[in-house]
Amino acid sequence: MDMRQLRHFAAVAETLHFGRAADRLGMTQPPLSQSIQTLERSLGAPLFERTRRSVALTPFGAEWLPHVRQAIAGVEGLGGIAEAILKGEAGRLDLSFVSTADYSILPALVHRYRQLYPEVVLSLTEATTDMQLTALAEGRVQAGIIIPGTETDLAGFAYRQLVREPLVAAVPEQWVTEGRLPETALSPEAVIASPLIVFPRRAAPSFHDLVTGYFTACGGTAHVVQQAIQMQTIISLVSAGMGIALVPASLRNLARVGVRYLDLEGDAPQLETGLVWRKDDTAPTLHNFLSIADP
């Protein structure tokens, strides 16, 4: 069977008259009757009960008709689907992101993209920068929101800065209420004297070096008491009183009982977050995402 035969069957089923169906299809009645007979032979069952005065669907024909209509509608809709895919209005976009982006640029980007392209399947994966670059190179994601560094290998990738923000100190609330730390800005001396919770360098080398470099610039050495990959875990450890953490200012959006965010006195280190993608990726969904991700 082919789509031509299915359309012939649907026309006869809807008119229950071979002559009117032939007129609708723009053909004569004999080839229409022959097409239906060929279809019935291929199916091994009659679709219509015919008399000289009437045409009626057989029980089998009536049961099969909705499926035929669905198939025809599906084929007729393929052109529109193809156009939507070519325009990036349908399809799929796989996006990865570092955990810090979840509290800064990511929510606005996702909201804007979903509003503009609701039919695109958007898949989000949280991962460290090194894991994202590997996934990009292997084609498992199309774009990633990363924290770049001087050692980051971006060969074969395109990169765009999205945001730069100062680091602030996430400190245990109890340390402030007890007077161990001030209620406003934290001095370099207070930072150096506090135990530190930080990302492991293998997971976020540029972020790790930015934090530890601040201690060095202040004339001290970081006393790392705990490392964690997830930003939520780091803040939870701060809440438990294990130490302080230097985090992007956007982490103020992560409110947690037992944690207070304090500015750093003087010139705070600036953390950059940006978007990376493969230079040879021409997917329309990616193109549209890049167009809304302009800083």
Short mmCIF file of the C-alpha atoms (twelve columns), coordinates in Angstrom:
data_MODEL
# 
_entry.id   MODEL 
# 
loop_
_atom_site.group_PDB 
_atom_site.id 
_atom_site.type_symbol 
_atom_site.label_atom_id 
_atom_site.label_alt_id 
_atom_site.label_comp_id 
_atom_site.label_asym_id 
_atom_site.label_seq_id 
_atom_site.Cartn_x 
_atom_site.Cartn_y 
_atom_site.Cartn_z 
_atom_site.pdbx_PDB_model_num 
ATOM 1   C CA . MET A 1   0.000   0.000  0.000   1 
ATOM 2   C CA . ASP A 2   1.039   3.629  -0.430  1 
ATOM 3   C CA . MET A 3   -0.209  7.054  0.654   1 
ATOM 4   C CA . ARG A 4   -2.178  7.454  -2.588  1 
ATOM 5   C CA . GLN A 5   -4.230  4.359  -1.764  1 
ATOM 6   C CA . LEU A 6   -4.771  5.534  1.821   1 
ATOM 7   C CA . ARG A 7   -6.082  8.876  0.597   1 
ATOM 8   C CA . HIS A 8   -8.389  7.056  -1.829  1 
ATOM 9   C CA . PHE A 9   -9.752  4.903  1.005   1 
ATOM 10  C CA . ALA A 10  -10.286 7.922  3.291   1 
ATOM 11  C CA . ALA A 11  -12.162 9.828  0.576   1 
ATOM 12  C CA . VAL A 12  -14.523 6.924  -0.142  1 
ATOM 13  C CA . ALA A 13  -15.000 6.278  3.588   1 
ATOM 14  C CA . GLU A 14  -15.941 9.910  4.200   1 
ATOM 15  C CA . THR A 15  -18.343 10.237 1.247   1 
ATOM 16  C CA . LEU A 16  -19.556 6.587  1.050   1 
ATOM 17  C CA . HIS A 17  -19.863 7.253  -2.673  1 
ATOM 18  C CA . PHE A 18  -17.253 6.352  -5.299  1 
ATOM 19  C CA . GLY A 19  -18.389 9.064  -7.724  1 
ATOM 20  C CA . ARG A 20  -18.257 11.913 -5.195  1 
ATOM 21  C CA . ALA A 21  -14.964 10.601 -3.827  1 
ATOM 22  C CA . ALA A 22  -13.500 10.560 -7.354  1 
ATOM 23  C CA . ASP A 23  -14.592 14.172 -7.884  1 
ATOM 24  C CA . ARG A 24  -12.980 15.205 -4.599  1 
ATOM 25  C CA . LEU A 25  -9.742  13.509 -5.607  1 
ATOM 26  C CA . GLY A 26  -9.783  14.933 -9.122  1 
ATOM 27  C CA . MET A 27  -9.904  11.568 -10.874 1 
ATOM 28  C CA . THR A 28  -12.408 9.297  -12.595 1 
ATOM 29  C CA . GLN A 29  -14.299 6.535  -10.820 1 
ATOM 30  C CA . PRO A 30  -12.832 3.399  -12.523 1 
ATOM 31  C CA . PRO A 31  -9.211  3.939  -11.396 1 
ATOM 32  C CA . LEU A 32  -10.491 4.817  -7.907  1 
ATOM 33  C CA . SER A 33  -12.434 1.544  -7.708  1 
ATOM 34  C CA . GLN A 34  -9.381  -0.334 -8.950  1 
ATOM 35  C CA . SER A 35  -7.164  1.351  -6.328  1 
ATOM 36  C CA . ILE A 36  -9.548  0.327  -3.515  1 
ATOM 37  C CA . GLN A 37  -9.710  -3.242 -4.793  1 
ATOM 38  C CA . THR A 38  -5.896  -3.424 -4.914  1 
ATOM 39  C CA . LEU A 39  -5.714  -2.122 -1.361  1 
ATOM 40  C CA . GLU A 40  -8.272  -4.667 -0.138  1 
ATOM 41  C CA . ARG A 41  -6.312  -7.498 -1.759  1 
ATOM 42  C CA . SER A 42  -3.091  -6.348 -0.078  1 
ATOM 43  C CA . LEU A 43  -4.876  -6.218 3.278   1 
ATOM 44  C CA . GLY A 44  -6.636  -9.541 2.773   1 
ATOM 45  C CA . ALA A 45  -10.019 -8.169 3.832   1 
ATOM 46  C CA . PRO A 46  -12.776 -5.995 2.311   1 
ATOM 47  C CA . LEU A 47  -13.047 -2.369 3.393   1 
ATOM 48  C CA . PHE A 48  -16.512 -1.657 1.985   1 
ATOM 49  C CA . GLU A 49  -19.783 -3.478 1.522   1 
ATOM 50  C CA . ARG A 50  -21.044 -2.483 -1.918  1 
ATOM 51  C CA . THR A 51  -24.487 -2.749 -3.476  1 
ATOM 52  C CA . ARG A 52  -25.917 -0.999 -6.516  1 
ATOM 53  C CA . ARG A 53  -27.549 1.563  -4.256  1 
ATOM 54  C CA . SER A 54  -25.135 2.034  -1.366  1 
ATOM 55  C CA . VAL A 55  -21.593 1.820  -0.084  1 
ATOM 56  C CA . ALA A 56  -20.861 1.117  3.595   1 
ATOM 57  C CA . LEU A 57  -17.742 0.512  5.619   1 
ATOM 58  C CA . THR A 58  -17.161 -3.023 6.831   1 
ATOM 59  C CA . PRO A 59  -16.475 -3.377 10.565  1 
ATOM 60  C CA . PHE A 60  -12.811 -3.827 9.688   1 
ATOM 61  C CA . GLY A 61  -12.850 -0.700 7.480   1 
ATOM 62  C CA . ALA A 62  -14.510 1.370  10.202  1 
ATOM 63  C CA . GLU A 63  -11.937 0.207  12.764  1 
ATOM 64  C CA . TRP A 64  -9.017  0.937  10.446  1 
ATOM 65  C CA . LEU A 65  -10.199 4.385  9.282   1 
ATOM 66  C CA . PRO A 66  -8.995  6.415  12.336  1 
ATOM 67  C CA . HIS A 67  -5.505  4.953  11.955  1 
ATOM 68  C CA . VAL A 68  -5.462  5.851  8.274   1 
ATOM 69  C CA . ARG A 69  -6.530  9.416  9.067   1 
ATOM 70  C CA . GLN A 70  -3.778  9.673  11.663  1 
ATOM 71  C CA . ALA A 71  -1.198  8.404  9.159   1 
ATOM 72  C CA . ILE A 72  -2.318  10.874 6.500   1 
ATOM 73  C CA . ALA A 73  -2.266  13.761 8.960   1 
ATOM 74  C CA . GLY A 74  1.220   12.729 10.061  1 
ATOM 75  C CA . VAL A 75  2.559   12.722 6.523   1 
ATOM 76  C CA . GLU A 76  0.871   16.016 5.689   1 
ATOM 77  C CA . GLY A 77  2.446   17.569 8.779   1 
ATOM 78  C CA . LEU A 78  5.984   16.507 7.849   1 
ATOM 79  C CA . GLY A 79  6.582   19.622 5.762   1 
ATOM 80  C CA . GLY A 80  5.757   21.909 8.663   1 
ATOM 81  C CA . ILE A 81  7.911   19.829 11.013  1 
ATOM 82  C CA . ALA A 82  10.838  20.004 8.595   1 
ATOM 83  C CA . GLU A 83  10.476  23.779 8.364   1 
ATOM 84  C CA . ALA A 84  10.373  24.092 12.161  1 
ATOM 85  C CA . ILE A 85  13.522  21.953 12.513  1 
ATOM 86  C CA . LEU A 86  15.374  23.995 9.893   1 
ATOM 87  C CA . LYS A 87  14.418  27.190 11.735  1 
ATOM 88  C CA . GLY A 88  15.462  25.763 15.097  1 
ATOM 89  C CA . GLU A 89  11.896  25.953 16.365  1 
ATOM 90  C CA . ALA A 90  11.792  22.176 16.917  1 
ATOM 91  C CA . GLY A 91  14.408  19.559 17.668  1 
ATOM 92  C CA . ARG A 92  16.745  19.236 20.638  1 
ATOM 93  C CA . LEU A 93  19.398  21.242 22.462  1 
ATOM 94  C CA . ASP A 94  21.758  19.625 24.980  1 
ATOM 95  C CA . LEU A 95  23.244  22.196 27.364  1 
ATOM 96  C CA . SER A 96  25.650  21.621 30.256  1 
ATOM 97  C CA . PHE A 97  26.557  24.086 33.003  1 
ATOM 98  C CA . VAL A 98  28.744  24.567 36.058  1 
ATOM 99  C CA . SER A 99  26.890  24.643 39.358  1 
ATOM 100 C CA . THR A 100 27.659  28.334 39.967  1 
ATOM 101 C CA . ALA A 101 25.705  29.280 36.806  1 
ATOM 102 C CA . ASP A 102 22.560  27.878 38.391  1 
ATOM 103 C CA . TYR A 103 22.436  30.973 40.612  1 
ATOM 104 C CA . SER A 104 23.442  33.586 38.046  1 
ATOM 105 C CA . ILE A 105 23.012  33.421 34.267  1 
ATOM 106 C CA . LEU A 106 21.395  29.997 33.714  1 
ATOM 107 C CA . PRO A 107 17.802  30.597 34.939  1 
ATOM 108 C CA . ALA A 108 17.347  33.711 32.767  1 
ATOM 109 C CA . LEU A 109 18.794  31.988 29.694  1 
ATOM 110 C CA . VAL A 110 16.618  28.907 30.089  1 
ATOM 111 C CA . HIS A 111 13.479  30.973 30.712  1 
ATOM 112 C CA . ARG A 112 14.096  33.146 27.654  1 
ATOM 113 C CA . TYR A 113 14.851  30.168 25.406  1 
ATOM 114 C CA . ARG A 114 11.785  28.202 26.516  1 
ATOM 115 C CA . GLN A 115 9.558   31.222 25.921  1 
ATOM 116 C CA . LEU A 116 10.855  31.678 22.380  1 
ATOM 117 C CA . TYR A 117 11.196  27.997 21.409  1 
ATOM 118 C CA . PRO A 118 8.734   25.943 23.487  1 
ATOM 119 C CA . GLU A 119 8.761   23.006 21.034  1 
ATOM 120 C CA . VAL A 120 12.509  22.388 21.396  1 
ATOM 121 C CA . VAL A 121 13.494  19.629 23.837  1 
ATOM 122 C CA . LEU A 122 16.019  21.298 26.170  1 
ATOM 123 C CA . SER A 123 18.231  18.875 28.096  1 
ATOM 124 C CA . LEU A 124 20.273  20.322 30.996  1 
ATOM 125 C CA . THR A 125 23.264  18.603 32.622  1 
ATOM 126 C CA . GLU A 126 25.297  19.956 35.538  1 
ATOM 127 C CA . ALA A 127 29.015  19.233 35.153  1 
ATOM 128 C CA . THR A 128 32.429  20.686 35.895  1 
ATOM 129 C CA . THR A 129 34.294  22.574 33.174  1 
ATOM 130 C CA . ASP A 130 36.663  19.715 32.330  1 
ATOM 131 C CA . MET A 131 33.802  17.232 31.987  1 
ATOM 132 C CA . GLN A 132 31.864  19.679 29.802  1 
ATOM 133 C CA . LEU A 133 34.736  20.144 27.372  1 
ATOM 134 C CA . THR A 134 35.100  16.377 27.037  1 
ATOM 135 C CA . ALA A 135 31.370  15.996 26.425  1 
ATOM 136 C CA . LEU A 136 31.461  18.786 23.831  1 
ATOM 137 C CA . ALA A 137 34.384  17.205 21.988  1 
ATOM 138 C CA . GLU A 138 32.545  13.875 21.924  1 
ATOM 139 C CA . GLY A 139 29.314  15.459 20.692  1 
ATOM 140 C CA . ARG A 140 27.278  14.554 23.777  1 
ATOM 141 C CA . VAL A 141 26.310  18.195 24.403  1 
ATOM 142 C CA . GLN A 142 26.066  21.172 22.061  1 
ATOM 143 C CA . ALA A 143 26.958  24.023 24.384  1 
ATOM 144 C CA . GLY A 144 28.323  24.470 27.870  1 
ATOM 145 C CA . ILE A 145 28.424  27.210 30.480  1 
ATOM 146 C CA . ILE A 146 31.914  27.017 31.965  1 
ATOM 147 C CA . ILE A 147 34.426  28.806 34.156  1 
ATOM 148 C CA . PRO A 148 37.408  29.311 31.826  1 
ATOM 149 C CA . GLY A 149 41.012  29.596 32.856  1 
ATOM 150 C CA . THR A 150 44.380  30.243 31.276  1 
ATOM 151 C CA . GLU A 151 44.970  26.497 31.212  1 
ATOM 152 C CA . THR A 152 41.579  25.701 29.650  1 
ATOM 153 C CA . ASP A 153 42.064  24.090 26.240  1 
ATOM 154 C CA . LEU A 154 39.491  25.690 23.946  1 
ATOM 155 C CA . ALA A 155 41.044  24.487 20.675  1 
ATOM 156 C CA . GLY A 156 38.235  23.699 18.247  1 
ATOM 157 C CA . PHE A 157 35.704  25.570 20.389  1 
ATOM 158 C CA . ALA A 158 34.166  29.012 20.240  1 
ATOM 159 C CA . TYR A 159 33.823  30.945 23.489  1 
ATOM 160 C CA . ARG A 160 31.815  33.959 24.645  1 
ATOM 161 C CA . GLN A 161 31.983  35.659 28.032  1 
ATOM 162 C CA . LEU A 162 28.596  35.911 29.714  1 
ATOM 163 C CA . VAL A 163 29.253  37.461 33.120  1 
ATOM 164 C CA . ARG A 164 32.003  38.589 35.494  1 
ATOM 165 C CA . GLU A 165 31.211  38.911 39.170  1 
ATOM 166 C CA . PRO A 166 33.180  39.451 42.389  1 
ATOM 167 C CA . LEU A 167 33.726  36.756 44.960  1 
ATOM 168 C CA . VAL A 168 32.122  37.112 48.365  1 
ATOM 169 C CA . ALA A 169 32.601  35.114 51.554  1 
ATOM 170 C CA . ALA A 170 30.002  32.574 52.641  1 
ATOM 171 C CA . VAL A 171 30.495  32.250 56.393  1 
ATOM 172 C CA . PRO A 172 28.760  30.416 59.255  1 
ATOM 173 C CA . GLU A 173 26.047  32.620 60.747  1 
ATOM 174 C CA . GLN A 174 27.048  31.510 64.224  1 
ATOM 175 C CA . TRP A 175 30.583  32.862 63.761  1 
ATOM 176 C CA . VAL A 176 29.093  36.304 63.103  1 
ATOM 177 C CA . THR A 177 26.682  36.227 66.055  1 
ATOM 178 C CA . GLU A 178 29.516  35.060 68.328  1 
ATOM 179 C CA . GLY A 179 31.701  37.950 67.203  1 
ATOM 180 C CA . ARG A 180 34.349  35.764 65.532  1 
ATOM 181 C CA . LEU A 181 33.628  37.528 62.235  1 
ATOM 182 C CA . PRO A 182 32.279  41.027 61.454  1 
ATOM 183 C CA . GLU A 183 28.727  41.664 60.295  1 
ATOM 184 C CA . THR A 184 29.723  43.583 57.177  1 
ATOM 185 C CA . ALA A 185 32.823  43.223 54.999  1 
ATOM 186 C CA . LEU A 186 35.465  40.593 55.713  1 
ATOM 187 C CA . SER A 187 39.064  41.779 55.925  1 
ATOM 188 C CA . PRO A 188 41.921  39.884 54.236  1 
ATOM 189 C CA . GLU A 189 43.286  39.023 57.675  1 
ATOM 190 C CA . ALA A 190 39.973  37.449 58.693  1 
ATOM 191 C CA . VAL A 191 39.866  35.453 55.456  1 
ATOM 192 C CA . ILE A 192 43.397  34.116 55.934  1 
ATOM 193 C CA . ALA A 193 42.655  33.161 59.556  1 
ATOM 194 C CA . SER A 194 39.557  31.139 58.601  1 
ATOM 195 C CA . PRO A 195 39.479  27.479 57.516  1 
ATOM 196 C CA . LEU A 196 38.518  27.191 53.855  1 
ATOM 197 C CA . ILE A 197 36.074  24.984 51.933  1 
ATOM 198 C CA . VAL A 198 36.775  24.976 48.202  1 
ATOM 199 C CA . PHE A 199 36.349  23.162 44.895  1 
ATOM 200 C CA . PRO A 200 39.087  20.569 44.244  1 
ATOM 201 C CA . ARG A 201 41.557  21.920 41.716  1 
ATOM 202 C CA . ARG A 202 41.101  18.973 39.336  1 
ATOM 203 C CA . ALA A 203 37.392  19.832 38.993  1 
ATOM 204 C CA . ALA A 204 37.664  23.628 38.736  1 
ATOM 205 C CA . PRO A 205 41.313  24.674 38.365  1 
ATOM 206 C CA . SER A 206 40.644  28.305 37.447  1 
ATOM 207 C CA . PHE A 207 38.148  28.796 40.273  1 
ATOM 208 C CA . HIS A 208 40.424  27.010 42.745  1 
ATOM 209 C CA . ASP A 209 43.415  29.122 41.698  1 
ATOM 210 C CA . LEU A 210 41.370  32.335 41.877  1 
ATOM 211 C CA . VAL A 211 40.458  31.572 45.488  1 
ATOM 212 C CA . THR A 212 43.870  30.355 46.655  1 
ATOM 213 C CA . GLY A 213 45.543  33.176 44.704  1 
ATOM 214 C CA . TYR A 214 43.561  35.654 46.770  1 
ATOM 215 C CA . PHE A 215 45.073  34.201 49.942  1 
ATOM 216 C CA . THR A 216 48.550  34.509 48.423  1 
ATOM 217 C CA . ALA A 217 47.907  38.090 47.301  1 
ATOM 218 C CA . CYS A 218 46.831  38.899 50.861  1 
ATOM 219 C CA . GLY A 219 50.093  37.521 52.217  1 
ATOM 220 C CA . GLY A 220 48.774  34.235 53.557  1 
ATOM 221 C CA . THR A 221 48.093  30.607 52.702  1 
ATOM 222 C CA . ALA A 222 44.728  28.901 52.386  1 
ATOM 223 C CA . HIS A 223 44.009  26.366 55.126  1 
ATOM 224 C CA . VAL A 224 41.761  23.969 53.213  1 
ATOM 225 C CA . VAL A 225 39.707  21.792 55.563  1 
ATOM 226 C CA . GLN A 226 37.270  20.313 53.047  1 
ATOM 227 C CA . GLN A 227 36.747  20.073 49.291  1 
ATOM 228 C CA . ALA A 228 33.462  19.555 47.457  1 
ATOM 229 C CA . ILE A 229 32.372  19.617 43.805  1 
ATOM 230 C CA . GLN A 230 28.767  20.765 44.223  1 
ATOM 231 C CA . MET A 231 28.170  24.368 45.235  1 
ATOM 232 C CA . GLN A 232 25.174  23.363 47.337  1 
ATOM 233 C CA . THR A 233 27.418  20.948 49.235  1 
ATOM 234 C CA . ILE A 234 29.953  23.685 49.902  1 
ATOM 235 C CA . ILE A 235 27.275  25.983 51.300  1 
ATOM 236 C CA . SER A 236 25.898  23.140 53.431  1 
ATOM 237 C CA . LEU A 237 29.362  22.582 54.903  1 
ATOM 238 C CA . VAL A 238 29.598  26.307 55.665  1 
ATOM 239 C CA . SER A 239 26.218  26.073 57.405  1 
ATOM 240 C CA . ALA A 240 27.597  23.215 59.503  1 
ATOM 241 C CA . GLY A 241 30.388  25.493 60.756  1 
ATOM 242 C CA . MET A 242 33.269  23.684 59.036  1 
ATOM 243 C CA . GLY A 243 34.723  26.845 57.494  1 
ATOM 244 C CA . ILE A 244 34.179  29.676 55.065  1 
ATOM 245 C CA . ALA A 245 33.980  29.605 51.259  1 
ATOM 246 C CA . LEU A 246 34.743  32.243 48.659  1 
ATOM 247 C CA . VAL A 247 31.920  32.082 46.125  1 
ATOM 248 C CA . PRO A 248 30.484  34.204 43.288  1 
ATOM 249 C CA . ALA A 249 28.290  37.082 44.444  1 
ATOM 250 C CA . SER A 250 25.297  35.483 42.692  1 
ATOM 251 C CA . LEU A 251 25.379  32.745 45.356  1 
ATOM 252 C CA . ARG A 252 23.503  35.210 47.546  1 
ATOM 253 C CA . ASN A 253 20.508  33.788 45.671  1 
ATOM 254 C CA . LEU A 254 21.162  30.491 47.470  1 
ATOM 255 C CA . ALA A 255 19.676  31.292 50.851  1 
ATOM 256 C CA . ARG A 256 20.592  28.755 53.513  1 
ATOM 257 C CA . VAL A 257 19.846  28.742 57.230  1 
ATOM 258 C CA . GLY A 258 23.084  29.216 59.142  1 
ATOM 259 C CA . VAL A 259 24.938  30.974 56.321  1 
ATOM 260 C CA . ARG A 260 25.678  34.654 55.845  1 
ATOM 261 C CA . TYR A 261 27.289  36.237 52.778  1 
ATOM 262 C CA . LEU A 262 29.847  38.992 53.416  1 
ATOM 263 C CA . ASP A 263 31.653  41.261 50.938  1 
ATOM 264 C CA . LEU A 264 35.441  41.129 50.805  1 
ATOM 265 C CA . GLU A 265 37.262  44.319 51.727  1 
ATOM 266 C CA . GLY A 266 39.209  45.969 48.930  1 
ATOM 267 C CA . ASP A 267 39.373  44.602 45.407  1 
ATOM 268 C CA . ALA A 268 37.644  41.244 45.390  1 
ATOM 269 C CA . PRO A 269 38.696  38.642 42.804  1 
ATOM 270 C CA . GLN A 270 36.455  38.513 39.719  1 
ATOM 271 C CA . LEU A 271 35.079  35.197 38.458  1 
ATOM 272 C CA . GLU A 272 34.262  34.876 34.753  1 
ATOM 273 C CA . THR A 273 31.577  32.561 33.399  1 
ATOM 274 C CA . GLY A 274 31.075  31.996 29.688  1 
ATOM 275 C CA . LEU A 275 29.498  29.939 26.951  1 
ATOM 276 C CA . VAL A 276 31.445  27.421 24.865  1 
ATOM 277 C CA . TRP A 277 30.420  25.415 21.799  1 
ATOM 278 C CA . ARG A 278 31.980  23.541 18.874  1 
ATOM 279 C CA . LYS A 279 32.910  25.789 15.970  1 
ATOM 280 C CA . ASP A 280 31.641  23.266 13.426  1 
ATOM 281 C CA . ASP A 281 28.207  22.795 15.019  1 
ATOM 282 C CA . THR A 282 25.615  24.350 12.681  1 
ATOM 283 C CA . ALA A 283 22.476  23.062 14.435  1 
ATOM 284 C CA . PRO A 284 19.667  25.640 14.154  1 
ATOM 285 C CA . THR A 285 18.682  25.077 17.800  1 
ATOM 286 C CA . LEU A 286 22.219  26.008 18.870  1 
ATOM 287 C CA . HIS A 287 22.216  29.044 16.581  1 
ATOM 288 C CA . ASN A 288 19.017  30.309 18.202  1 
ATOM 289 C CA . PHE A 289 20.400  29.719 21.696  1 
ATOM 290 C CA . LEU A 290 23.543  31.686 20.870  1 
ATOM 291 C CA . SER A 291 21.406  34.543 19.553  1 
ATOM 292 C CA . ILE A 292 19.653  34.958 22.911  1 
ATOM 293 C CA . ALA A 293 22.832  34.470 24.935  1 
ATOM 294 C CA . ASP A 294 24.410  37.742 23.828  1 
ATOM 295 C CA . PRO A 295 25.634  39.554 26.928  1 
# 
